[in-house]
């Protein structure tokens, strides 16, 4: 049985998975933010923040 704090996965694999998850999150967030800004521009005729 694994002791508390041991997942059975090597630390490097956990870091790679965390980096990949962070990259995916950043891409999705950017796409949503950009899409929202474009929709705002279509509806108002101005880019947000201008």
PQR file of N, CA, C, O and H, with PARSE charges and radii, in Angstrom:
ATOM      1  N   UNK A   1       0.844  -1.179   0.000 -0.4000 1.5000
ATOM      2  CA  UNK A   1       0.000   0.000   0.000 -0.0000 2.0000
ATOM      3  C   UNK A   1       0.890   1.244   0.000  0.5500 1.7000
ATOM      4  O   UNK A   1       1.903   1.285   0.698 -0.5500 1.4000
ATOM      5  N   UNK A   2       0.513   2.253  -0.780 -0.4000 1.5000
ATOM      6  CA  UNK A   2       1.288   3.484  -0.867 -0.0000 2.0000
ATOM      7  C   UNK A   2       1.075   4.343   0.376  0.5500 1.7000
ATOM      8  O   UNK A   2      -0.033   4.463   0.900 -0.5500 1.4000
ATOM      9  H   UNK A   2      -0.310   2.220  -1.347  0.4000 1.0000
ATOM     10  N   UNK A   3       2.166   4.929   0.820 -0.4000 1.5000
ATOM     11  CA  UNK A   3       2.066   5.836   1.956 -0.0000 2.0000
ATOM     12  C   UNK A   3       1.493   7.166   1.499  0.5500 1.7000
ATOM     13  O   UNK A   3       1.480   7.466   0.306 -0.5500 1.4000
ATOM     14  H   UNK A   3       3.066   4.831   0.395  0.4000 1.0000
ATOM     15  N   UNK A   4       1.021   7.958   2.445 -0.4000 1.5000
ATOM     16  CA  UNK A   4       0.477   9.277   2.146 -0.0000 2.0000
ATOM     17  C   UNK A   4       1.515  10.099   1.394  0.5500 1.7000
ATOM     18  O   UNK A   4       2.679  10.147   1.792 -0.5500 1.4000
ATOM     19  H   UNK A   4       1.032   7.713   3.415  0.4000 1.0000
ATOM     20  N   UNK A   5       1.097  10.748   0.301 -0.4000 1.5000
ATOM     21  CA  UNK A   5       2.009  11.573  -0.480 -0.0000 2.0000
ATOM     22  C   UNK A   5       2.664  10.845  -1.638  0.5500 1.7000
ATOM     23  O   UNK A   5       3.350  11.469  -2.447 -0.5500 1.4000
ATOM     24  H   UNK A   5       0.151  10.708  -0.023  0.4000 1.0000
ATOM     25  N   UNK A   6       2.469   9.542  -1.735 -0.4000 1.5000
ATOM     26  CA  UNK A   6       3.043   8.775  -2.838 -0.0000 2.0000
ATOM     27  C   UNK A   6       1.936   8.402  -3.813  0.5500 1.7000
ATOM     28  O   UNK A   6       0.952   7.766  -3.436 -0.5500 1.4000
ATOM     29  H   UNK A   6       1.912   9.034  -1.077  0.4000 1.0000
ATOM     30  N   UNK A   7       2.105   8.801  -5.069 -0.4000 1.5000
ATOM     31  CA  UNK A   7       1.072   8.539  -6.060 -0.0000 2.0000
ATOM     32  C   UNK A   7       1.409   7.346  -6.947  0.5500 1.7000
ATOM     33  O   UNK A   7       0.529   6.801  -7.614 -0.5500 1.4000
ATOM     34  H   UNK A   7       2.904   9.318  -5.375  0.4000 1.0000
ATOM     35  N   UNK A   8       2.647   6.946  -6.959 -0.4000 1.5000
ATOM     36  CA  UNK A   8       3.045   5.874  -7.852 -0.0000 2.0000
ATOM     37  C   UNK A   8       3.528   6.390  -9.195  0.5500 1.7000
ATOM     38  O   UNK A   8       3.958   5.599 -10.035 -0.5500 1.4000
ATOM     39  H   UNK A   8       3.361   7.388  -6.417  0.4000 1.0000
ATOM     40  N   UNK A   9       3.467   7.695  -9.419 -0.4000 1.5000
ATOM     41  CA  UNK A   9       3.935   8.302 -10.659 -0.0000 2.0000
ATOM     42  C   UNK A   9       5.260   9.003 -10.398  0.5500 1.7000
ATOM     43  O   UNK A   9       5.435   9.626  -9.351 -0.5500 1.4000
ATOM     44  H   UNK A   9       3.117   8.338  -8.737  0.4000 1.0000
ATOM     45  N   UNK A  10       6.193   8.908 -11.336 -0.4000 1.5000
ATOM     46  CA  UNK A  10       7.466   9.620 -11.170 -0.0000 2.0000
ATOM     47  C   UNK A  10       7.240  11.136 -11.180  0.5500 1.7000
ATOM     48  O   UNK A  10       6.348  11.644 -11.860 -0.5500 1.4000
ATOM     49  H   UNK A  10       6.051   8.402 -12.187  0.4000 1.0000
ATOM     50  N   UNK A  11       8.068  11.836 -10.411 -0.4000 1.5000
ATOM     51  CA  UNK A  11       7.931  13.285 -10.283 -0.0000 2.0000
ATOM     52  C   UNK A  11       7.998  13.971 -11.650  0.5500 1.7000
ATOM     53  O   UNK A  11       7.253  14.918 -11.902 -0.5500 1.4000
ATOM     54  H   UNK A  11       8.792  11.423  -9.859  0.4000 1.0000
ATOM     55  N   UNK A  12       8.873  13.506 -12.521 -0.4000 1.5000
ATOM     56  CA  UNK A  12       8.999  14.119 -13.856 -0.0000 2.0000
ATOM     57  C   UNK A  12       7.693  14.006 -14.638  0.5500 1.7000
ATOM     58  O   UNK A  12       7.292  14.952 -15.316 -0.5500 1.4000
ATOM     59  H   UNK A  12       9.478  12.737 -12.316  0.4000 1.0000
ATOM     60  N   UNK A  13       7.033  12.862 -14.549 -0.4000 1.5000
ATOM     61  CA  UNK A  13       5.767  12.654 -15.257 -0.0000 2.0000
ATOM     62  C   UNK A  13       4.695  13.610 -14.715  0.5500 1.7000
ATOM     63  O   UNK A  13       3.888  14.135 -15.483 -0.5500 1.4000
ATOM     64  H   UNK A  13       7.359  12.093 -13.999  0.4000 1.0000
ATOM     65  N   UNK A  14       4.688  13.830 -13.421 -0.4000 1.5000
ATOM     66  CA  UNK A  14       3.736  14.760 -12.814 -0.0000 2.0000
ATOM     67  C   UNK A  14       4.001  16.185 -13.307  0.5500 1.7000
ATOM     68  O   UNK A  14       3.064  16.925 -13.607 -0.5500 1.4000
ATOM     69  H   UNK A  14       5.343  13.403 -12.798  0.4000 1.0000
ATOM     70  N   UNK A  15       5.269  16.563 -13.387 -0.4000 1.5000
ATOM     71  CA  UNK A  15       5.610  17.904 -13.883 -0.0000 2.0000
ATOM     72  C   UNK A  15       5.215  18.089 -15.337  0.5500 1.7000
ATOM     73  O   UNK A  15       4.700  19.143 -15.708 -0.5500 1.4000
ATOM     74  H   UNK A  15       6.030  15.962 -13.143  0.4000 1.0000
ATOM     75  N   UNK A  16       5.449  17.079 -16.164 -0.4000 1.5000
ATOM     76  CA  UNK A  16       5.071  17.160 -17.581 -0.0000 2.0000
ATOM     77  C   UNK A  16       3.553  17.291 -17.708  0.5500 1.7000
ATOM     78  O   UNK A  16       3.058  18.095 -18.499 -0.5500 1.4000
ATOM     79  H   UNK A  16       5.867  16.222 -15.862  0.4000 1.0000
ATOM     80  N   UNK A  17       2.823  16.506 -16.932 -0.4000 1.5000
ATOM     81  CA  UNK A  17       1.361  16.575 -16.976 -0.0000 2.0000
ATOM     82  C   UNK A  17       0.870  17.948 -16.529  0.5500 1.7000
ATOM     83  O   UNK A  17      -0.054  18.498 -17.127 -0.5500 1.4000
ATOM     84  H   UNK A  17       3.224  15.854 -16.289  0.4000 1.0000
ATOM     85  N   UNK A  18       1.474  18.500 -15.492 -0.4000 1.5000
ATOM     86  CA  UNK A  18       1.076  19.827 -15.004 -0.0000 2.0000
ATOM     87  C   UNK A  18       1.383  20.904 -16.042  0.5500 1.7000
ATOM     88  O   UNK A  18       0.583  21.818 -16.239 -0.5500 1.4000
ATOM     89  H   UNK A  18       2.225  18.053 -15.006  0.4000 1.0000
ATOM     90  N   UNK A  19       2.520  20.805 -16.698 -0.4000 1.5000
ATOM     91  CA  UNK A  19       2.881  21.779 -17.734 -0.0000 2.0000
ATOM     92  C   UNK A  19       1.914  21.690 -18.909  0.5500 1.7000
ATOM     93  O   UNK A  19       1.483  22.711 -19.444 -0.5500 1.4000
ATOM     94  H   UNK A  19       3.170  20.063 -16.538  0.4000 1.0000
ATOM     95  N   UNK A  20       1.579  20.482 -19.303 -0.4000 1.5000
ATOM     96  CA  UNK A  20       0.634  20.296 -20.406 -0.0000 2.0000
ATOM     97  C   UNK A  20      -0.744  20.846 -20.034  0.5500 1.7000
ATOM     98  O   UNK A  20      -1.394  21.504 -20.846 -0.5500 1.4000
ATOM     99  H   UNK A  20       1.929  19.652 -18.868  0.4000 1.0000
ATOM    100  N   UNK A  21      -1.179  20.578 -18.825 -0.4000 1.5000
ATOM    101  CA  UNK A  21      -2.470  21.093 -18.367 -0.0000 2.0000
ATOM    102  C   UNK A  21      -2.459  22.618 -18.362  0.5500 1.7000
ATOM    103  O   UNK A  21      -3.441  23.239 -18.769 -0.5500 1.4000
ATOM    104  H   UNK A  21      -0.651  20.043 -18.166  0.4000 1.0000
ATOM    105  N   UNK A  22      -1.369  23.229 -17.909 -0.4000 1.5000
ATOM    106  CA  UNK A  22      -1.261  24.679 -17.901 -0.0000 2.0000
ATOM    107  C   UNK A  22      -1.289  25.263 -19.303  0.5500 1.7000
ATOM    108  O   UNK A  22      -1.918  26.294 -19.540 -0.5500 1.4000
ATOM    109  H   UNK A  22      -0.572  22.724 -17.578  0.4000 1.0000
ATOM    110  N   UNK A  23      -0.607  24.604 -20.233 -0.4000 1.5000
ATOM    111  CA  UNK A  23      -0.586  25.084 -21.618 -0.0000 2.0000
ATOM    112  C   UNK A  23      -1.975  25.009 -22.238  0.5500 1.7000
ATOM    113  O   UNK A  23      -2.406  25.941 -22.917 -0.5500 1.4000
ATOM    114  H   UNK A  23      -0.096  23.766 -20.041  0.4000 1.0000
ATOM    115  N   UNK A  24      -2.672  23.908 -22.007 -0.4000 1.5000
ATOM    116  CA  UNK A  24      -4.033  23.764 -22.549 -0.0000 2.0000
ATOM    117  C   UNK A  24      -4.944  24.831 -21.959  0.5500 1.7000
ATOM    118  O   UNK A  24      -5.726  25.452 -22.679 -0.5500 1.4000
ATOM    119  H   UNK A  24      -2.322  23.151 -21.456  0.4000 1.0000
ATOM    120  N   UNK A  25      -4.844  25.047 -20.643 -0.4000 1.5000
ATOM    121  CA  UNK A  25      -5.658  26.067 -19.988 -0.0000 2.0000
ATOM    122  C   UNK A  25      -5.394  27.439 -20.598  0.5500 1.7000
ATOM    123  O   UNK A  25      -6.336  28.186 -20.862 -0.5500 1.4000
ATOM    124  H   UNK A  25      -4.208  24.543 -20.058  0.4000 1.0000
ATOM    125  N   UNK A  26      -4.132  27.781 -20.826 -0.4000 1.5000
ATOM    126  CA  UNK A  26      -3.776  29.093 -21.379 -0.0000 2.0000
ATOM    127  C   UNK A  26      -4.344  29.269 -22.788  0.5500 1.7000
ATOM    128  O   UNK A  26      -4.853  30.342 -23.115 -0.5500 1.4000
ATOM    129  H   UNK A  26      -3.367  27.175 -20.611  0.4000 1.0000
ATOM    130  N   UNK A  27      -4.265  28.244 -23.616 -0.4000 1.5000
ATOM    131  CA  UNK A  27      -4.782  28.320 -24.982 -0.0000 2.0000
ATOM    132  C   UNK A  27      -6.298  28.505 -24.969  0.5500 1.7000
ATOM    133  O   UNK A  27      -6.828  29.346 -25.697 -0.5500 1.4000
ATOM    134  H   UNK A  27      -3.852  27.373 -23.350  0.4000 1.0000
ATOM    135  N   UNK A  28      -6.993  27.726 -24.148 -0.4000 1.5000
ATOM    136  CA  UNK A  28      -8.454  27.831 -24.078 -0.0000 2.0000
ATOM    137  C   UNK A  28      -8.863  29.201 -23.549  0.5500 1.7000
ATOM    138  O   UNK A  28      -9.782  29.822 -24.083 -0.5500 1.4000
ATOM    139  H   UNK A  28      -6.562  27.044 -23.557  0.4000 1.0000
ATOM    140  N   UNK A  29      -8.186  29.676 -22.504 -0.4000 1.5000
ATOM    141  CA  UNK A  29      -8.515  30.991 -21.936 -0.0000 2.0000
ATOM    142  C   UNK A  29      -8.298  32.095 -22.963  0.5500 1.7000
ATOM    143  O   UNK A  29      -9.128  32.995 -23.088 -0.5500 1.4000
ATOM    144  H   UNK A  29      -7.439  29.172 -22.071  0.4000 1.0000
ATOM    145  N   UNK A  30      -7.201  32.037 -23.693 -0.4000 1.5000
ATOM    146  CA  UNK A  30      -6.918  33.035 -24.716 -0.0000 2.0000
ATOM    147  C   UNK A  30      -7.977  33.012 -25.811  0.5500 1.7000
ATOM    148  O   UNK A  30      -8.433  34.065 -26.257 -0.5500 1.4000
ATOM    149  H   UNK A  30      -6.526  31.306 -23.592  0.4000 1.0000
ATOM    150  N   UNK A  31      -8.369  31.824 -26.244 -0.4000 1.5000
ATOM    151  CA  UNK A  31      -9.387  31.707 -27.293 -0.0000 2.0000
ATOM    152  C   UNK A  31     -10.722  32.291 -26.823  0.5500 1.7000
ATOM    153  O   UNK A  31     -11.399  32.985 -27.581 -0.5500 1.4000
ATOM    154  H   UNK A  31      -7.998  30.969 -25.882  0.4000 1.0000
ATOM    155  N   UNK A  32     -11.095  32.014 -25.585 -0.4000 1.5000
ATOM    156  CA  UNK A  32     -12.353  32.540 -25.044 -0.0000 2.0000
ATOM    157  C   UNK A  32     -12.285  34.055 -24.892  0.5500 1.7000
ATOM    158  O   UNK A  32     -13.230  34.758 -25.248 -0.5500 1.4000
ATOM    159  H   UNK A  32     -10.545  31.450 -24.968  0.4000 1.0000
ATOM    160  N   UNK A  33     -11.172  34.559 -24.364 -0.4000 1.5000
ATOM    161  CA  UNK A  33     -11.016  36.009 -24.207 -0.0000 2.0000
ATOM    162  C   UNK A  33     -11.065  36.722 -25.559  0.5500 1.7000
ATOM    163  O   UNK A  33     -11.721  37.752 -25.709 -0.5500 1.4000
ATOM    164  H   UNK A  33     -10.404  33.987 -24.075  0.4000 1.0000
ATOM    165  N   UNK A  34     -10.365  36.159 -26.529 -0.4000 1.5000
ATOM    166  CA  UNK A  34     -10.326  36.773 -27.866 -0.0000 2.0000
ATOM    167  C   UNK A  34     -11.713  36.731 -28.525  0.5500 1.7000
ATOM    168  O   UNK A  34     -12.146  37.708 -29.136 -0.5500 1.4000
ATOM    169  H   UNK A  34      -9.832  35.322 -26.407  0.4000 1.0000
ATOM    170  N   UNK A  35     -12.396  35.603 -28.396 -0.4000 1.5000
ATOM    171  CA  UNK A  35     -13.741  35.488 -28.954 -0.0000 2.0000
ATOM    172  C   UNK A  35     -14.695  36.474 -28.316  0.5500 1.7000
ATOM    173  O   UNK A  35     -15.524  37.071 -29.002 -0.5500 1.4000
ATOM    174  H   UNK A  35     -12.044  34.809 -27.899  0.4000 1.0000
ATOM    175  N   UNK A  36     -14.588  36.652 -27.009 -0.4000 1.5000
ATOM    176  CA  UNK A  36     -15.428  37.618 -26.306 -0.0000 2.0000
ATOM    177  C   UNK A  36     -15.147  39.038 -26.755  0.5500 1.7000
ATOM    178  O   UNK A  36     -16.069  39.837 -26.917 -0.5500 1.4000
ATOM    179  H   UNK A  36     -13.914  36.167 -26.451  0.4000 1.0000
ATOM    180  N   UNK A  37     -13.880  39.353 -26.957 -0.4000 1.5000
ATOM    181  CA  UNK A  37     -13.516  40.693 -27.420 -0.0000 2.0000
ATOM    182  C   UNK A  37     -14.041  40.953 -28.826  0.5500 1.7000
ATOM    183  O   UNK A  37     -14.518  42.047 -29.127 -0.5500 1.4000
ATOM    184  H   UNK A  37     -13.131  38.704 -26.826  0.4000 1.0000
ATOM    185  N   UNK A  38     -13.949  39.940 -29.683 -0.4000 1.5000
ATOM    186  CA  UNK A  38     -14.473  40.106 -31.053 -0.0000 2.0000
ATOM    187  C   UNK A  38     -15.994  40.273 -31.055  0.5500 1.7000
ATOM    188  O   UNK A  38     -16.534  41.073 -31.819 -0.5500 1.4000
ATOM    189  H   UNK A  38     -13.561  39.051 -29.438  0.4000 1.0000
ATOM    190  N   UNK A  39     -16.675  39.518 -30.204 -0.4000 1.5000
ATOM    191  CA  UNK A  39     -18.136  39.655 -30.099 -0.0000 2.0000
ATOM    192  C   UNK A  39     -18.491  41.052 -29.592  0.5500 1.7000
ATOM    193  O   UNK A  39     -19.423  41.680 -30.095 -0.5500 1.4000
ATOM    194  H   UNK A  39     -16.236  38.868 -29.583  0.4000 1.0000
ATOM    195  N   UNK A  40     -17.755  41.529 -28.607 -0.4000 1.5000
ATOM    196  CA  UNK A  40     -17.981  42.878 -28.080 -0.0000 2.0000
ATOM    197  C   UNK A  40     -17.807  43.917 -29.189  0.5500 1.7000
ATOM    198  O   UNK A  40     -18.595  44.854 -29.313 -0.5500 1.4000
ATOM    199  H   UNK A  40     -16.999  41.019 -28.199  0.4000 1.0000
ATOM    200  N   UNK A  41     -16.753  43.726 -29.995 -0.4000 1.5000
ATOM    201  CA  UNK A  41     -16.497  44.662 -31.100 -0.0000 2.0000
ATOM    202  C   UNK A  41     -17.636  44.618 -32.123  0.5500 1.7000
ATOM    203  O   UNK A  41     -18.049  45.662 -32.627 -0.5500 1.4000
ATOM    204  H   UNK A  41     -16.113  42.964 -29.895  0.4000 1.0000
ATOM    205  N   UNK A  42     -18.140  43.437 -32.431 -0.4000 1.5000
ATOM    206  CA  UNK A  42     -19.260  43.327 -33.385 -0.0000 2.0000
ATOM    207  C   UNK A  42     -20.498  44.039 -32.852  0.5500 1.7000
ATOM    208  O   UNK A  42     -21.191  44.732 -33.597 -0.5500 1.4000
ATOM    209  H   UNK A  42     -17.804  42.588 -32.022  0.4000 1.0000
ATOM    210  N   UNK A  43     -20.772  43.868 -31.564 -0.4000 1.5000
ATOM    211  CA  UNK A  43     -21.995  44.418 -30.978 -0.0000 2.0000
ATOM    212  C   UNK A  43     -21.922  45.922 -30.742  0.5500 1.7000
ATOM    213  O   UNK A  43     -22.936  46.614 -30.837 -0.5500 1.4000
ATOM    214  H   UNK A  43     -20.209  43.305 -30.959  0.4000 1.0000
ATOM    215  N   UNK A  44     -20.706  46.443 -30.428 -0.4000 1.5000
ATOM    216  CA  UNK A  44     -20.590  47.854 -30.072 -0.0000 2.0000
ATOM    217  C   UNK A  44     -19.862  48.692 -31.109  0.5500 1.7000
ATOM    218  O   UNK A  44     -19.987  49.917 -31.124 -0.5500 1.4000
ATOM    219  H   UNK A  44     -19.882  45.880 -30.351  0.4000 1.0000
ATOM    220  N   UNK A  45     -19.095  48.028 -31.983 -0.4000 1.5000
ATOM    221  CA  UNK A  45     -18.297  48.751 -32.970 -0.0000 2.0000
ATOM    222  C   UNK A  45     -16.972  49.247 -32.417  0.5500 1.7000
ATOM    223  O   UNK A  45     -16.224  49.926 -33.120 -0.5500 1.4000
ATOM    224  H   UNK A  45     -18.993  47.033 -31.971  0.4000 1.0000
ATOM    225  N   UNK A  46     -16.663  48.910 -31.137 -0.4000 1.5000
ATOM    226  CA  UNK A  46     -15.405  49.321 -30.526 -0.0000 2.0000
ATOM    227  C   UNK A  46     -14.724  48.116 -29.909  0.5500 1.7000
ATOM    228  O   UNK A  46     -15.372  47.196 -29.409 -0.5500 1.4000
ATOM    229  H   UNK A  46     -17.270  48.358 -30.566  0.4000 1.0000
ATOM    230  N   UNK A  47     -13.393  48.143 -29.956 -0.4000 1.5000
ATOM    231  CA  UNK A  47     -12.618  47.093 -29.316 -0.0000 2.0000
ATOM    232  C   UNK A  47     -12.609  47.360 -27.810  0.5500 1.7000
ATOM    233  O   UNK A  47     -12.451  48.512 -27.405 -0.5500 1.4000
ATOM    234  H   UNK A  47     -12.867  48.890 -30.362  0.4000 1.0000
ATOM    235  N   UNK A  48     -12.770  46.342 -26.975 -0.4000 1.5000
ATOM    236  CA  UNK A  48     -12.791  46.551 -25.537 -0.0000 2.0000
ATOM    237  C   UNK A  48     -11.522  47.248 -25.045  0.5500 1.7000
ATOM    238  O   UNK A  48     -10.412  46.850 -25.400 -0.5500 1.4000
ATOM    239  H   UNK A  48     -12.898  45.407 -27.304  0.4000 1.0000
ATOM    240  N   UNK A  49     -11.686  48.262 -24.250 -0.4000 1.5000
ATOM    241  CA  UNK A  49     -10.550  48.968 -23.689 -0.0000 2.0000
ATOM    242  C   UNK A  49     -10.092  50.159 -24.500  0.5500 1.7000
ATOM    243  O   UNK A  49      -9.287  50.959 -24.023 -0.5500 1.4000
ATOM    244  H   UNK A  49     -12.588  48.586 -23.962  0.4000 1.0000
ATOM    245  N   UNK A  50     -10.591  50.293 -25.722 -0.4000 1.5000
ATOM    246  CA  UNK A  50     -10.184  51.450 -26.558 -0.0000 2.0000
ATOM    247  C   UNK A  50     -10.971  52.670 -26.165  0.5500 1.7000
ATOM    248  O   UNK A  50     -10.781  53.740 -26.743 -0.5500 1.4000
ATOM    249  H   UNK A  50     -11.246  49.644 -26.110  0.4000 1.0000
TER
END
